[in-house]
Amino acid sequence: MKGTKRLLLGPDATEAAFKALPLSDSSVIHLAVHGLGNAQYPDRAALVLGSPPAQHDDGLLQVHEIRDLPLRTDLVTLSACDTGNGRLLGEEGVASLERAFLLAGDARGDCQDG
C-alpha cells in the first residue's frame, strides 16, 4: 500500500492515540481489537482500546464517538467480535458498530455511495 502507515500496538493502542491520528487522510483503517455489541442499547456498543490512567478517555470507542470521527476512508476493516450485532431499525438496517463507521464523517447522518 502506498502512503504513510501508522501502526498502534500494545500500550500505544489507546483510544486517545487512535482519535489523534489524521483519520480524514486515511484511505484504509484496520482495527483488530475486542468488540462489545449491545442490542438493547446500540449506542453503548464499543471497540475496546487501551486507556492509560492519566487520560480522559475510557478506552471504549463507542458508537456515538465513531459517528463523530472525521472519516473519508475507502475501507474500514473491523476484526472484532460483535461488530454487526445490534438492534434492527427497520429500513435503516441494524444499529451496530459497523453502521457507525458507515455514518462517520457524514455530517448529514445519511450514507452516500461513491
DSSP file (Angstrom, degrees, kcal/mol; ACC not computed):
  #  RESIDUE AA STRUCTURE BP1 BP2  ACC     N-H-->O    O-->H-N    N-H-->O    O-->H-N    TCO  KAPPA ALPHA  PHI   PSI    X-CA   Y-CA   Z-CA
    1    1 A M              0   0    0      0, 0.0     2,-0.1     0, 0.0     4,-0.0   0.000 360.0 360.0 360.0 140.7    0.0    0.0    0.0
    2    2 A K        +     0   0    0      2,-0.0     2,-0.1     3,-0.0     0, 0.0  -0.414 360.0  36.7 -84.2 163.6    1.2    3.5   -0.8
    3    3 A G  S    S-     0   0    0     -2,-0.1     2,-0.2     2,-0.1     0, 0.0  -0.206  99.0 -30.4  91.4 179.9    1.3    6.4    1.6
    4    4 A T        -     0   0    0     -2,-0.1     2,-0.4     1,-0.0    -2,-0.0  -0.513  55.3-153.6 -75.5 136.0    2.1    6.8    5.2
    5    5 A K        -     0   0    0     -2,-0.2     2,-0.5    21,-0.0    -2,-0.1  -0.920   6.8-166.5-112.1 137.9    1.3    3.8    7.5
    6    6 A R        -     0   0    0     -2,-0.4     2,-0.5     2,-0.0    15,-0.0  -0.991   4.2-170.3-125.4 128.0    0.6    4.2   11.2
    7    7 A L        -     0   0    0     -2,-0.5     2,-0.6     2,-0.0    -2,-0.0  -0.972   6.5-165.8-123.3 124.4    0.5    1.2   13.5
    8    8 A L        +     0   0    0     -2,-0.5     2,-0.3     5,-0.1     5,-0.1  -0.945  20.8 169.3-110.8 116.4   -0.7    1.3   17.1
    9    9 A L    >   -     0   0    0     -2,-0.6     3,-2.2     0, 0.0     4,-0.2  -0.912  45.4 -25.1-127.4 152.4    0.3   -1.8   19.1
   10   10 A G  G >  S+     0   0    0     -2,-0.3     3,-1.8     1,-0.3    40,-0.2  -0.156 130.7   1.7  53.4-130.9    0.2   -2.8   22.7
   11   11 A P  G 3  S+     0   0    0      0, 0.0    -1,-0.3     0, 0.0     3,-0.0   0.657 131.1  61.6 -66.1 -14.5    0.3    0.1   25.2
   12   12 A D  G <  S+     0   0    0     -3,-2.2     2,-1.8     1,-0.2    -2,-0.2   0.596  80.1  89.3 -84.3 -11.3    0.3    2.6   22.2
   13   13 A A    <   +     0   0    0     -3,-1.8    37,-2.9    -4,-0.2     2,-0.2  -0.478  62.1 144.7 -87.6  68.1   -3.1    1.3   21.0
   14   14 A T  B  >  -a   50   0A   0     -2,-1.8     4,-2.2    35,-0.2    37,-0.2  -0.632  63.0-117.1-104.3 162.5   -5.2    3.7   23.1
   15   15 A E  H  > S+     0   0    0     35,-2.2     4,-2.5    -2,-0.2     5,-0.2   0.923 117.2  50.2 -61.0 -44.9   -8.5    5.4   22.3
   16   16 A A  H  > S+     0   0    0     34,-0.3     4,-1.6     1,-0.2    -1,-0.2   0.895 109.7  50.2 -63.1 -40.8   -6.8    8.8   22.5
   17   17 A A  H  > S+     0   0    0      2,-0.2     4,-0.6     1,-0.2    -1,-0.2   0.899 111.4  48.7 -65.5 -40.3   -4.0    7.7   20.1
   18   18 A F  H >< S+     0   0    0     -4,-2.2     3,-1.2     1,-0.2    -2,-0.2   0.936 112.0  48.1 -64.2 -46.1   -6.5    6.4   17.6
   19   19 A K  H 3< S+     0   0    0     -4,-2.5     4,-0.2     1,-0.2    -1,-0.2   0.781 107.0  58.4 -65.4 -26.2   -8.6    9.6   17.7
   20   20 A A  H 3< S+     0   0    0     -4,-1.6    -1,-0.2    -5,-0.2    -2,-0.2   0.608  84.1 103.0 -80.1 -12.1   -5.4   11.7   17.4
   21   21 A L  S << S-     0   0    0     -3,-1.2     2,-2.5    -4,-0.6     3,-0.2  -0.334  91.8-104.2 -67.0 153.0   -4.5   10.1   14.0
   22   22 A P    >   +     0   0    0      0, 0.0     3,-1.8     0, 0.0     4,-0.3  -0.439  54.5 167.2 -75.0  70.7   -5.2   12.1   10.9
   23   23 A L  G >   +     0   0    0     -2,-2.5     3,-1.3     1,-0.3    49,-0.7   0.786  66.4  63.1 -61.4 -31.6   -8.2    9.9   10.2
   24   24 A S  G 3  S+     0   0    0      1,-0.3    -1,-0.3    -3,-0.2    47,-0.1   0.701 105.4  48.3 -68.7 -16.4   -9.6   12.2    7.5
   25   25 A D  G <  S+     0   0    0     -3,-1.8     2,-0.4    46,-0.0    -1,-0.3   0.429  89.3 104.6 -98.5  -2.0   -6.5   11.5    5.4
   26   26 A S    <   -     0   0    0     -3,-1.3    46,-0.4    -4,-0.3     3,-0.1  -0.669  44.1-175.5 -88.1 129.9   -6.6    7.7    5.8
   27   27 A S  S    S+     0   0    0     -2,-0.4    48,-1.7     1,-0.3    47,-1.3   0.733  77.4  30.2 -91.5 -24.4   -7.8    5.6    2.9
   28   28 A V  E     -b   75   0B   0     46,-0.2     2,-0.4    45,-0.1    -1,-0.3  -1.000  62.3-176.1-136.2 134.6   -7.7    2.3    4.8
   29   29 A I  E     -b   76   0B   0     46,-2.4    48,-2.9    -2,-0.4     2,-0.5  -0.998   3.4-172.2-128.8 128.3   -8.3    1.6    8.5
   30   30 A H  E     -b   77   0B   0     -2,-0.4     2,-0.6    46,-0.2    48,-0.2  -0.982   2.0-171.4-122.1 121.6   -7.9   -1.8   10.0
   31   31 A L  E     +b   78   0B   0     46,-3.0    48,-3.2    -2,-0.5     2,-0.7  -0.948   9.3 179.2-116.5 114.2   -8.9   -2.4   13.6
   32   32 A A  E     +b   79   0B   0     -2,-0.6     2,-0.2    46,-0.2    48,-0.2  -0.839  42.5 115.2-111.9  89.9   -8.1   -5.7   15.2
   33   33 A V  S    S-     0   0    0     -2,-0.7    48,-0.3    46,-0.5     2,-0.3  -0.750  71.4 -73.4-141.4-178.9   -9.5   -5.2   18.7
   34   34 A H  E     -C   48   0C   0     14,-0.8    14,-3.0    -2,-0.2     2,-0.4  -0.670  45.6-153.7 -82.7 144.1  -12.1   -6.6   21.1
   35   35 A G  E     -C   47   0C   0     -2,-0.3     2,-0.5    12,-0.2    12,-0.2  -0.946   9.5-161.4-121.2 143.5  -15.7   -5.6   20.2
   36   36 A L  E     -C   46   0C   0     10,-3.1    10,-2.2    -2,-0.4     2,-0.2  -0.934  12.0-164.5-124.4 105.9  -18.7   -5.2   22.6
   37   37 A G        -     0   0    0     -2,-0.5     2,-0.2     8,-0.2    49,-0.1  -0.498   5.1-168.7 -83.9 158.5  -22.1   -5.3   20.9
   38   38 A N        +     0   0    0     47,-0.4     7,-0.3    44,-0.2    49,-0.2  -0.726  10.6 179.8-150.9  96.4  -25.3   -4.2   22.7
   39   39 A A  S    S+     0   0    0     -2,-0.2    56,-0.1    47,-0.2    -1,-0.1   0.828  86.8  49.5 -67.6 -32.6  -28.6   -4.9   21.0
   40   40 A Q  S    S+     0   0    0      1,-0.3    -1,-0.2     2,-0.1    -2,-0.0   0.910 129.0  20.0 -74.0 -41.8  -30.6   -3.3   23.8
   41   41 A Y  S >  S-     0   0    0      1,-0.1     3,-2.3     2,-0.0     4,-0.3  -0.726  72.5-179.5-127.0  80.2  -28.6   -0.1   23.8
   42   42 A P  G >  S+     0   0    0      0, 0.0     3,-1.5     0, 0.0    21,-0.3   0.775  77.7  62.8 -56.9 -31.3  -26.8    0.1   20.5
   43   43 A D  G 3  S+     0   0    0      1,-0.3    21,-0.8    20,-0.1    20,-0.4   0.650  97.1  60.5 -69.9 -12.2  -25.1    3.4   21.2
   44   44 A R  G <  S+     0   0    0     -3,-2.3    -1,-0.3    -6,-0.2    -8,-0.0   0.531  77.0 112.8 -90.2  -7.4  -23.2    1.7   24.1
   45   45 A A    <   +     0   0    0     -3,-1.5    18,-1.7    -4,-0.3     2,-0.3  -0.341  50.0 177.0 -60.2 148.2  -21.6   -0.8   21.7
   46   46 A A  E     -CD  36  62C   0    -10,-2.2   -10,-3.1    16,-0.2     2,-0.5  -0.992  38.8-123.8-155.0 156.7  -17.8   -0.2   21.6
   47   47 A L  E     -CD  35  61C   0     14,-1.8    14,-2.8    -2,-0.3     2,-0.7  -0.906  39.3-127.0 -97.7 134.5  -14.4   -1.2   20.4
   48   48 A V  E     +CD  34  60C   0    -14,-3.0   -14,-0.8    -2,-0.5     2,-0.2  -0.757  39.7 160.9 -92.8 115.6  -12.1   -1.9   23.3
   49   49 A L        -     0   0    0     10,-3.8   -35,-0.2    -2,-0.7     2,-0.1  -0.662  43.0 -81.4-118.3 176.8   -8.8    0.1   23.1
   50   50 A G  B     -a   14   0A   0    -37,-2.9   -35,-2.2    -2,-0.2   -34,-0.3  -0.355  34.4-168.0 -79.3 162.6   -6.3    0.9   25.8
   51   51 A S        -     0   0    0    -37,-0.2   -37,-0.0     7,-0.1   -38,-0.0  -0.739  13.5-144.7-153.0 100.1   -6.6    3.8   28.2
   52   52 A P    >   -     0   0    0      0, 0.0     3,-2.1     0, 0.0     7,-0.0  -0.346  30.8-113.5 -60.6 147.4   -3.7    4.9   30.4
   53   53 A P  T 3  S+     0   0    0      0, 0.0     0, 0.0     0, 0.0     0, 0.0   0.772 113.3  57.3 -55.8 -29.3   -4.9    6.1   33.9
   54   54 A A  T 3  S+     0   0    0      2,-0.0     2,-0.2     0, 0.0    -3,-0.0   0.538  90.8  92.8 -82.1  -5.2   -3.8    9.7   33.2
   55   55 A Q  S <  S-     0   0    0     -3,-2.1    -4,-0.0     2,-0.1     0, 0.0  -0.575  72.3-136.1 -93.8 154.6   -6.0   10.0   30.1
   56   56 A H  S    S+     0   0    0     -2,-0.2    -1,-0.1     2,-0.0    -5,-0.0   0.831  79.9  88.2 -73.5 -35.2   -9.6   11.3   29.9
   57   57 A D  S    S-     0   0    0      1,-0.1    -2,-0.1     2,-0.1   -41,-0.1  -0.317  71.2-142.1 -68.9 149.7  -10.8    8.6   27.5
   58   58 A D        -     0   0    0      2,-0.3    -7,-0.1   -43,-0.0    -1,-0.1   0.447  41.5-110.1 -91.8  -1.2  -12.1    5.4   29.0
   59   59 A G  S    S+     0   0    0      1,-0.2   -10,-3.8    -9,-0.2     2,-0.6   0.432  86.9 112.2  87.2  -1.1  -10.6    3.1   26.3
   60   60 A L  E     -D   48   0C   0    -12,-0.2     2,-1.3   -14,-0.1    -2,-0.3  -0.921  55.7-156.2-108.8 111.5  -14.1    2.3   24.8
   61   61 A L  E     -D   47   0C   0    -14,-2.8   -14,-1.8    -2,-0.6     2,-0.1  -0.728  27.5-162.9 -86.2  95.4  -14.6    3.7   21.3
   62   62 A Q  E >>  -D   46   0C   0     -2,-1.3     4,-2.5   -16,-0.2     3,-0.9  -0.320  30.5-103.1 -85.6 163.3  -18.4    3.8   21.4
   63   63 A V  H 3> S+     0   0    0    -18,-1.7     4,-2.6   -20,-0.4     5,-0.2   0.874 120.4  52.3 -51.3 -46.7  -20.8    4.2   18.6
   64   64 A H  H 3> S+     0   0    0    -21,-0.8     4,-0.7     1,-0.2    -1,-0.3   0.825 112.0  47.3 -65.1 -29.2  -21.6    7.8   19.2
   65   65 A E  H <4 S+     0   0    0     -3,-0.9     4,-0.3     2,-0.2     3,-0.3   0.873 110.4  51.7 -75.9 -38.8  -17.8    8.6   19.2
   66   66 A I  H >< S+     0   0    0     -4,-2.5     3,-1.7     1,-0.2    -2,-0.2   0.921 105.4  55.1 -62.7 -44.3  -17.3    6.6   16.0
   67   67 A R  H 3< S+     0   0    0     -4,-2.6    38,-0.9     1,-0.3    39,-0.2   0.790 106.5  53.1 -60.4 -27.1  -20.1    8.5   14.2
   68   68 A D  T 3< S+     0   0    0     -4,-0.7    -1,-0.3    -3,-0.3    -2,-0.2   0.486  82.4 114.9 -87.5  -3.4  -18.3   11.8   15.1
   69   69 A L  S <  S-     0   0    0     -3,-1.7     2,-1.9    -4,-0.3    36,-0.7  -0.413  74.6-122.1 -68.7 143.1  -15.0   10.7   13.6
   70   70 A P        +     0   0    0      0, 0.0     2,-0.3     0, 0.0    -1,-0.1  -0.435  50.2 167.5 -82.9  65.5  -13.8   12.8   10.6
   71   71 A L        +     0   0    0     -2,-1.9   -47,-0.2    -4,-0.1   -44,-0.1  -0.630  29.9 162.5 -88.9 138.5  -13.6    9.8    8.2
   72   72 A R        +     0   0    0    -49,-0.7     2,-0.3   -46,-0.4    -1,-0.1  -0.367  38.2 152.7-134.8  49.0  -13.2   10.0    4.4
   73   73 A T        -     0   0    0      1,-0.1   -46,-0.2   -44,-0.0   -45,-0.1  -0.592  45.1-155.5 -93.8 140.3  -12.0    6.4    4.3
   74   74 A D  S    S+     0   0    0    -47,-1.3     2,-0.4     1,-0.3   -46,-0.2   0.824  84.2  17.3 -77.9 -33.5  -12.3    4.0    1.3
   75   75 A L  E     -b   28   0B   0    -48,-1.7   -46,-2.4     2,-0.0     2,-0.5  -0.986  55.9-175.6-147.1 129.5  -12.2    0.9    3.5
   76   76 A V  E     -b   29   0B   0     -2,-0.4     2,-0.5   -48,-0.2   -46,-0.2  -0.996  12.4-163.0-121.4 124.5  -12.6    0.1    7.2
   77   77 A T  E     -b   30   0B   0    -48,-2.9   -46,-3.0    -2,-0.5     2,-0.7  -0.937   1.3-162.3-108.4 123.5  -11.9   -3.4    8.4
   78   78 A L  E     -b   31   0B   0     -2,-0.5     2,-1.1   -48,-0.2   -46,-0.2  -0.892   9.3-179.3-107.3 104.0  -13.3   -4.4   11.8
   79   79 A S  E     +b   32   0B   0    -48,-3.2   -46,-0.5    -2,-0.7     2,-0.3  -0.667  48.6 102.2-100.8  75.1  -11.6   -7.6   13.0
   80   80 A A  S >  S-     0   0    0     -2,-1.1     3,-0.8   -48,-0.2   -46,-0.2  -0.986  74.3 -95.5-154.3 153.7  -13.5   -7.8   16.3
   81   81 A C  T 3  S+     0   0    0     -2,-0.3   -48,-0.0   -48,-0.3    -2,-0.0  -0.358  99.7  13.0 -69.4 152.4  -16.4   -9.7   17.8
   82   82 A D  T 3  S+     0   0    0      1,-0.1     3,-0.5   -46,-0.1    15,-0.4   0.617  76.3 134.4  63.5  18.8  -20.0   -8.4   17.7
   83   83 A T  S <  S+     0   0    0     -3,-0.8    15,-2.4     1,-0.2    14,-0.4   0.773  78.5  40.3 -71.8 -23.3  -19.4   -5.5   15.2
   84   84 A G  S    S+     0   0    0     13,-0.2     2,-0.3    12,-0.1    -1,-0.2   0.455  93.1 105.6-100.7  -2.8  -22.5   -6.4   13.3
   85   85 A N        +     0   0    0     -3,-0.5    12,-0.4     9,-0.0   -47,-0.4  -0.569  45.3 100.2 -80.6 140.5  -24.7   -7.1   16.3
   86   86 A G  S    S-     0   0    0     -2,-0.3     2,-0.4   -49,-0.1   -47,-0.2  -0.971  70.3 -47.1 175.5-163.2  -27.3   -4.6   17.2
   87   87 A R  E     -E   95   0D   0      8,-1.0     8,-3.0    -2,-0.3     2,-0.3  -0.801  51.4-118.1 -98.9 135.1  -31.0   -3.6   17.1
   88   88 A L  E     -E   94   0D   0     -2,-0.4     6,-0.2     6,-0.2     3,-0.1  -0.566  23.7-169.1 -71.5 126.9  -32.9   -3.8   13.8
   89   89 A L    >   -     0   0    0      4,-3.7     3,-1.5     1,-0.4     2,-0.2  -0.131  36.1-118.5-109.4  35.1  -34.1   -0.4   12.8
   90   90 A G  G >  S+     0   0    0      1,-0.3     3,-1.5     2,-0.2    -1,-0.4  -0.473  89.5   1.7  68.0-129.8  -36.5   -1.4   10.0
   91   91 A E  G 3  S+     0   0    0      1,-0.3    -1,-0.3    -2,-0.2     3,-0.1   0.704 127.2  66.4 -65.6 -20.3  -35.5    0.1    6.7
   92   92 A E  G <  S-     0   0    0     -3,-1.5    -1,-0.3     1,-0.3     2,-0.2   0.646 101.9-133.3 -77.4 -14.0  -32.4    1.8    8.2
   93   93 A G    <   -     0   0    0     -3,-1.5    -4,-3.7     2,-0.1     2,-0.5  -0.662  47.5 -20.2  98.9-155.0  -30.7   -1.6    8.9
   94   94 A V  E     -E   88   0D   0     -2,-0.2     2,-0.9    -6,-0.2     5,-0.2  -0.814  54.4-131.4-100.1 128.6  -29.0   -2.7   12.1
   95   95 A A  E     +E   87   0D   0     -8,-3.0    -8,-1.0    -2,-0.5     2,-0.3  -0.695  59.7 130.5 -75.5 107.1  -27.8   -0.1   14.7
   96   96 A S  S  > S-     0   0    0     -2,-0.9     4,-1.8   -10,-0.2   -12,-0.1  -0.868  76.0 -90.3-149.8 175.7  -24.3   -1.5   15.2
   97   97 A L  H  > S+     0   0    0    -12,-0.4     4,-1.4   -14,-0.4   -13,-0.2   0.895 124.9  55.4 -60.9 -40.4  -20.6   -0.7   15.3
   98   98 A E  H  > S+     0   0    0    -15,-2.4     4,-1.4     1,-0.2     3,-0.4   0.935 107.1  48.4 -57.4 -48.5  -20.4   -1.4   11.6
   99   99 A R  H  > S+     0   0    0    -16,-0.3     4,-1.8    -5,-0.2    -1,-0.2   0.845 103.3  62.2 -63.3 -34.8  -23.2    1.1   10.8
  100  100 A A  H  X S+     0   0    0     -4,-1.8     4,-1.4     1,-0.2    -1,-0.2   0.894 104.0  48.5 -58.9 -39.8  -21.4    3.7   13.0
  101  101 A F  H  < S+     0   0    0     -4,-1.4    -1,-0.2    -3,-0.4    -2,-0.2   0.841 107.4  55.4 -70.2 -32.3  -18.5    3.6   10.6
  102  102 A L  H  < S+     0   0    0     -4,-1.4    10,-0.3     1,-0.2    -1,-0.2   0.849 113.9  41.3 -65.6 -32.6  -20.8    3.9    7.6
  103  103 A L  H >< S+     0   0    0     -4,-1.8     3,-1.8     8,-0.1     6,-0.3   0.677  90.0 112.1 -87.9 -19.3  -22.2    7.1    9.1
  104  104 A A  T 3< S+     0   0    0     -4,-1.4   -36,-0.2     1,-0.3   -37,-0.1  -0.252  82.3  15.4 -60.0 138.3  -18.9    8.5   10.3
  105  105 A G  T 3  S+     0   0    0    -38,-0.9     2,-0.9   -36,-0.7    -1,-0.3   0.327  95.5 111.4  83.5  -8.4  -17.7   11.7    8.6
  106  106 A D    X   -     0   0    0     -3,-1.8     3,-1.7   -39,-0.2    -1,-0.2  -0.850  51.3-164.7-102.3 101.7  -21.1   12.3    7.0
  107  107 A A  T 3  S+     0   0    0     -2,-0.9    -1,-0.2     1,-0.3    -2,-0.0   0.732  87.2  56.0 -59.9 -24.6  -22.4   15.5    8.7
  108  108 A R  T 3  S-     0   0    0      2,-0.2    -1,-0.3    -3,-0.1     3,-0.1   0.652 106.8-125.7 -84.3 -14.7  -25.9   14.9    7.5
  109  109 A G  S <  S+     0   0    0     -3,-1.7     2,-0.3     1,-0.3    -2,-0.1   0.604  72.1 110.5  82.5  11.8  -26.1   11.4    9.0
  110  110 A D        -     0   0    0     -7,-0.1    -1,-0.3    -8,-0.0     2,-0.2  -0.908  69.9-111.3-118.7 152.5  -27.0    9.5    5.9
  111  111 A C        -     0   0    0     -2,-0.3     2,-0.4    -3,-0.1    -8,-0.1  -0.535  28.9-163.6 -80.2 141.9  -24.9    7.1    3.9
  112  112 A Q        -     0   0    0    -10,-0.3     2,-0.3    -2,-0.2    -6,-0.0  -0.982  11.3-138.2-124.8 138.0  -23.7    8.1    0.4
  113  113 A D              0   0    0     -2,-0.4     0, 0.0     1,-0.2     0, 0.0  -0.728 360.0 360.0 -90.8 144.3  -22.3    5.7   -2.2
  114  114 A G              0   0    0     -2,-0.3    -1,-0.2     0, 0.0     0, 0.0   0.466 360.0 360.0  85.8 360.0  -19.2    6.7   -4.2
